[in-house]
């Protein structure tokens, strides 16, 4: 049985706990939400810098020994985009206290202490961070950015997004730019760390059979020493489209990549969410969708074709791999499927399959600590936490008329074609 609790423990800091003995492993995660801006590169490197060492374990070797003593606890770190916000994530995964070898040993409390020290007492706070550490993390971050550029499917999706939101914070790469990462200094990272602690909207997730009271007290102690002035990032939602624009870019590749960016009528990330999710699933979100069954299977116009709803910004993207000669007809047939939804011309079987697929996915949220953590950590900026069972019930209540209604608010904004000009090995 899962016992959920949500409470505010400091200014702009929320604690989410899921007390359960179902799992052999527990998770503690901290997510810091910051506005996407010119500091994206310095912010993006923080989770990786912070989890390399800390005050008591000042190098990677000593930190790994500590993790081994915690029964091979695993470090979690990452960066992601949520609307016009950048989410910095660091955490630990570790075995449940009941498997400890020593009597009265609290693995969860020790893990929480280590994680909090990584965040609040990093080695560079006292000027001990080495140039070698910084150069390594900069190189790894640059390699990650380059890997996205080398994956043509990811590259095309990012280019369409950048064009569609050229004057918007949403266009900023959550990992920053290579040139900016190359120029990062100790001072930049130190300033980013101080700013994150003072201004970020923060959520801490504790999932498993942990010593929550002791961990909560320690968290409060750490935050009591910070002069918090949280700034909650806001996302601009816009459904206005003056005219659909089309853009082409040539590159040496075998298979052209077609990406279509569409604006929905969503005014915030929960506005008509259930109806939009069902509509996206019908459109191109599942294997029985209109894009897959009609554009790919029936007409054979593409190698793949799917849609994704990005609720954090209220937009939808269609991605497809095509031959360049099929560009016009593929684009036309993809957009025609929106008319099918608007005109209520989809089958009951397809409609039911879409709702079932979403509900089945939501039903798996509580299957692992990782999936629970992923679901709740991304809601750091939500005033009200949305539970998967609530959304699942809302999905089941979506009607065909709801789909037609919201489909009519979906408007194509930007069409981007990454056009192949030669045969080569590519993604």
C-alpha positions in Angstrom: 0.0 0.0 0.0 1.4 3.4 -1.1 1.2 6.2 1.5 1.6 9.6 -0.3 2.3 12.9 1.4 3.1 16.3 0.0 4.3 19.2 2.2 6.1 22.5 1.9 9.3 22.4 4.0 10.9 25.7 3.0 10.2 28.7 0.8 9.7 27.3 -2.7 10.7 23.8 -1.6 8.2 20.9 -1.7 8.7 17.4 -0.3 6.9 14.5 -1.9 7.0 11.1 -0.1 5.7 7.7 -1.2 6.1 5.4 1.8 6.0 1.8 0.6 7.6 -1.5 1.3 6.8 -3.0 -2.1 10.3 -2.5 -3.5 13.8 -3.7 -2.7 15.3 -0.4 -3.7 14.5 3.2 -2.7 15.0 6.5 -4.4 15.7 10.1 -3.2 15.7 12.7 -5.9 16.0 16.5 -5.9 14.9 18.6 -8.9 15.6 22.3 -9.3 13.5 24.2 -11.8 15.0 27.3 -13.3 14.0 29.6 -16.2 15.5 28.6 -19.6 17.8 31.5 -20.4 21.4 32.4 -21.3 22.7 30.5 -18.3 21.5 27.1 -19.7 25.0 25.8 -20.2 26.2 26.6 -16.7 23.0 25.2 -15.2 23.2 22.0 -17.4 26.6 21.0 -16.2 25.7 21.4 -12.5 24.1 18.0 -11.8 27.2 16.3 -13.3 29.7 18.5 -11.4 27.8 18.2 -8.1 27.7 14.4 -8.2 31.4 13.9 -8.8 32.5 14.8 -5.3 31.5 16.6 -2.1 33.1 18.0 1.1 33.6 14.6 2.8 34.5 12.7 -0.4 36.6 15.2 -2.3 37.4 13.0 -5.3 35.6 10.6 -7.6 37.5 7.6 -6.1 36.5 8.4 -2.5 32.9 9.1 -3.6 32.7 5.7 -5.3 34.0 4.0 -2.1 31.2 5.7 -0.2 28.6 4.5 -2.7 30.0 1.0 -2.4 29.6 1.2 1.4 26.0 2.1 0.7 25.6 -1.3 -0.8 26.4 0.0 -4.3 24.1 2.9 -4.3 23.7 4.5 -7.8 23.9 8.2 -8.6 21.1 9.7 -10.8 21.7 13.0 -12.6 20.2 14.7 -15.6 18.8 17.8 -17.3 15.5 18.2 -19.1 13.1 20.8 -20.4 9.6 21.5 -19.1 8.0 24.3 -21.0 10.1 27.4 -20.6 11.9 25.8 -17.7 15.1 23.8 -17.2 15.0 21.0 -14.7 18.2 19.9 -13.0 18.0 16.5 -11.4 20.2 14.7 -9.0 19.5 11.7 -6.8 20.4 8.3 -5.4 19.0 4.8 -5.8 19.8 2.4 -2.9 18.6 -0.8 -1.3 15.9 -0.7 1.4 16.9 -0.4 5.0 15.6 -3.9 5.9 18.4 -5.5 3.8 21.2 -3.8 5.8 23.7 -6.1 7.3 24.3 -4.1 10.5 21.5 -3.9 13.1 19.9 -0.4 13.2 21.8 0.7 10.1 19.8 3.3 8.2 20.9 3.2 4.5 18.3 5.7 3.6 19.4 8.3 6.1 23.1 7.9 5.0 22.1 8.1 1.4 20.1 11.3 2.0 23.0 12.8 3.9 25.4 12.1 1.0 22.9 13.5 -1.6 22.4 16.7 0.5 26.1 17.2 0.9 26.5 16.9 -2.8 24.0 19.7 -3.3 24.9 22.0 -0.4 28.6 21.3 0.2 30.3 20.7 -3.1 34.0 20.7 -3.2 34.2 23.8 -5.3 32.5 25.8 -2.6 35.9 26.0 -0.8 37.9 26.4 -4.0 39.1 22.8 -4.1 37.6 21.9 -7.4 40.3 21.1 -10.0 40.6 22.2 -13.6 40.8 18.5 -14.5 37.3 17.9 -13.0 35.9 20.9 -14.9 37.5 20.0 -18.2 36.2 16.4 -18.0 32.6 17.4 -17.3 32.8 20.0 -20.0 34.0 17.5 -22.5 31.3 15.0 -21.6 28.6 17.6 -21.9 29.9 18.7 -25.3 30.0 15.0 -26.5 26.3 14.7 -25.4 25.3 17.9 -27.4 27.3 16.6 -30.4 25.6 13.2 -30.2 22.2 14.9 -30.6 23.5 16.8 -33.6 24.8 13.5 -35.1 21.4 11.8 -34.7 19.6 13.2 -37.7 16.1 12.4 -36.2 16.9 14.4 -33.0 18.6 17.1 -35.0 15.6 17.6 -37.3 13.2 17.7 -34.3 15.4 20.3 -32.6 15.7 22.4 -35.8 11.9 22.5 -36.2 11.5 23.5 -32.6 14.1 26.2 -32.9 12.4 27.7 -36.0 8.9 27.5 -34.5 10.0 29.2 -31.3 12.8 31.4 -32.6 12.0 34.3 -30.3 10.9 32.2 -27.4 12.8 30.7 -24.4 11.5 27.3 -25.5 13.9 27.3 -28.4 16.9 27.1 -26.1 18.7 23.8 -25.9 18.4 22.5 -22.3 22.0 21.4 -22.5 23.2 24.8 -23.8 25.5 25.4 -26.7 28.9 23.9 -27.4 30.6 27.3 -27.6 29.1 28.3 -24.3 30.2 25.1 -22.6 33.7 25.5 -23.9 33.9 28.9 -22.3 32.6 27.9 -18.8 34.7 28.9 -15.9 34.8 28.1 -12.2 33.1 31.4 -11.5 30.3 30.7 -13.9 29.5 27.4 -12.3 29.8 28.7 -8.7 27.4 31.5 -9.6 25.0 29.1 -11.2 25.1 26.9 -8.1 24.4 29.8 -5.7 21.6 31.0 -7.9 20.0 27.6 -8.1 20.0 27.2 -4.3 18.6 30.6 -3.8 16.1 31.0 -6.6 15.1 27.6 -8.0 11.7 26.0 -7.4 12.6 22.7 -5.8 10.9 19.4 -5.2 12.4 16.5 -3.3 11.0 13.0 -3.8 11.5 10.2 -1.3 10.2 6.8 -2.5 10.4 3.6 -0.6 10.6 2.4 3.0 12.8 5.2 4.2 13.4 6.9 7.5 11.4 9.9 6.3 11.2 11.9 9.6 15.0 11.9 10.0 15.6 12.8 6.4 13.1 15.6 6.5 14.7 17.1 9.5 18.1 17.1 7.8 16.7 18.6 4.6 15.1 21.4 6.7 18.4 22.0 8.5 20.3 22.5 5.2 17.7 24.8 3.7 17.5 26.9 6.9 21.0 28.1 6.1 20.0 29.4 2.6 18.6 32.9 2.0 15.9 31.6 -0.3 14.3 34.0 -2.9 12.5 31.5 -5.2 11.5 32.6 -8.7 8.9 30.3 -10.1 9.5 29.9 -13.9 6.5 30.7 -16.1 5.7 29.2 -19.5 4.1 31.2 -22.3 1.4 29.3 -24.1 0.3 30.6 -27.5 -2.0 29.0 -30.1 -1.8 31.9 -32.6 -0.6 30.9 -36.1 -0.6 33.6 -38.8 0.5 31.3 -41.6 2.1 27.8 -41.7 5.8 28.2 -42.7 7.9 25.7 -44.5 11.7 25.3 -44.2 14.2 23.0 -45.9 17.8 22.1 -45.1 20.0 19.8 -47.1 22.4 17.3 -45.6 24.3 14.2 -46.7 21.9 11.5 -45.7 19.9 8.7 -47.2 16.5 9.2 -45.6 14.9 12.7 -45.4 13.4 13.7 -42.0 10.0 15.5 -42.0 8.9 17.3 -38.8 5.7 19.3 -38.4 5.2 21.5 -35.4 1.5 22.2 -34.4 0.1 24.5 -31.8 -2.8 23.3 -29.8 -5.4 25.3 -27.9 -4.0 24.4 -24.5 -3.7 27.4 -22.2 -1.6 25.6 -19.6 -0.2 22.1 -19.1 -3.4 20.6 -17.6 -5.9 22.4 -19.9 -8.1 19.7 -21.4 -5.1 17.3 -20.9 -7.1 14.1 -21.1 -8.8 15.0 -24.4 -5.5 16.2 -25.9 -3.8 13.0 -24.9 -6.4 10.8 -26.5 -6.4 13.0 -29.6 -2.6 12.7 -29.8 -2.8 8.9 -29.4 -5.4 8.7 -32.2 -3.4 10.9 -34.4 0.0 9.3 -34.2 0.8 8.3 -30.6 0.3 4.5 -30.8 0.7 1.7 -33.4 -3.0 1.8 -34.3 -3.0 5.5 -34.9 -4.1 7.2 -38.1 -0.6 8.3 -39.0 0.8 4.8 -38.6 -2.1 2.8 -40.2 -2.9 5.2 -43.0 0.2 7.2 -43.9 2.8 4.5 -43.2 1.0 1.2 -43.7 -1.8 1.9 -46.2 0.0 4.5 -48.4 3.6 3.5 -47.7 4.7 7.2 -47.7 7.2 6.9 -44.9 9.5 4.7 -42.9 8.1 5.9 -39.6 5.4 8.4 -38.7 4.3 9.4 -35.2 3.1 12.3 -33.1 4.0 13.6 -29.6 2.2 16.0 -27.4 4.5 18.2 -25.3 2.1 19.3 -22.6 4.6 21.6 -20.9 4.3 24.0 -23.8 0.9 23.0 -25.3 2.4 21.9 -28.7 2.5 18.7 -30.8 5.2 17.5 -33.2 4.9 14.9 -36.0 8.1 13.1 -37.0 8.5 11.1 -40.1 11.2 9.5 -42.2 10.5 9.9 -45.9 12.0 9.9 -49.4 12.3 13.5 -50.6 10.1 12.8 -53.6 7.2 12.0 -51.2 7.5 15.3 -49.3 4.4 17.0 -50.6 2.0 14.1 -50.6 3.3 12.9 -47.2 2.8 16.4 -45.7 -0.7 16.6 -47.2 -1.8 13.1 -46.0 -0.4 13.8 -42.5 -2.4 17.0 -42.1 -5.5 15.3 -43.6 -5.6 13.0 -40.6 -6.4 16.0 -38.4 -9.5 16.5 -40.5 -10.4 12.9 -39.8 -10.3 13.7 -36.1 -12.2 17.0 -36.5 -14.9 15.3 -38.6 -15.4 12.4 -36.2 -14.5 9.9 -38.9 -12.4 7.5 -36.8 -13.6 4.1 -35.8 -14.8 3.0 -32.4 -12.0 0.4 -32.3 -9.3 2.9 -32.9 -10.8 5.3 -30.3 -11.1 2.5 -27.7 -7.5 1.3 -28.4 -6.2 4.8 -27.9 -7.8 5.2 -24.5 -6.8 1.7 -23.4 -3.1 2.3 -24.5 -2.9 5.5 -22.4 -4.6 3.9 -19.3 -2.3 0.8 -19.5 0.7 3.1 -19.6 -0.6 5.1 -16.6 -1.3 1.9 -14.7 2.4 1.1 -14.8 3.5 4.2 -13.1 3.5 2.5 -9.6 5.4 -0.5 -10.9 8.9 0.7 -10.0 10.5 3.5 -7.9 12.0 5.0 -11.1 8.6 5.3 -12.8 7.0 6.8 -9.7 9.9 9.2 -9.4 9.7 10.2 -13.1 6.0 10.9 -12.9 6.1 13.1 -9.8 9.5 14.9 -10.3 8.3 16.5 -13.5 5.4 18.2 -11.6 7.8 20.4 -9.6 6.1 23.5 -11.1 2.5 22.3 -10.8 0.4 23.9 -8.1 -1.6 20.7 -7.7 0.0 17.3 -8.1 -1.8 15.1 -10.7 -1.9 11.5 -9.8 -1.9 8.9 -12.6 -5.1 7.2 -11.4 -6.9 10.6 -11.7 -5.7 11.2 -15.2 -6.5 7.6 -16.1 -10.1 8.2 -15.0 -10.3 11.4 -17.0 -9.0 9.5 -20.0 -11.7 6.9 -19.7 -14.3 9.7 -19.6 -13.1 11.4 -22.9 -15.8 11.2 -25.6 -15.6 11.3 -29.3 -17.0 14.8 -29.2 -14.2 15.8 -26.9 -11.7 14.6 -29.5 -13.4 16.5 -32.3 -13.6 19.6 -30.2 -9.9 19.8 -29.3 -8.7 18.5 -32.7 -10.2 21.7 -34.2 -7.9 23.8 -32.1 -4.7 22.0 -33.4 -3.1 24.1 -36.1 0.0 23.4 -38.1 2.6 26.1 -37.5 6.0 25.0 -38.9 7.0 22.3 -41.5 10.7 21.4 -41.5 12.4 19.0 -44.0 15.9 17.8 -43.5 16.5 16.8 -47.1 18.9 14.0 -48.1 21.2 14.9 -50.9 23.5 11.8 -51.0 23.5 8.3 -49.9 25.5 7.7 -46.7 25.3 5.8 -43.4 23.2 7.9 -41.1 20.6 7.7 -38.3 
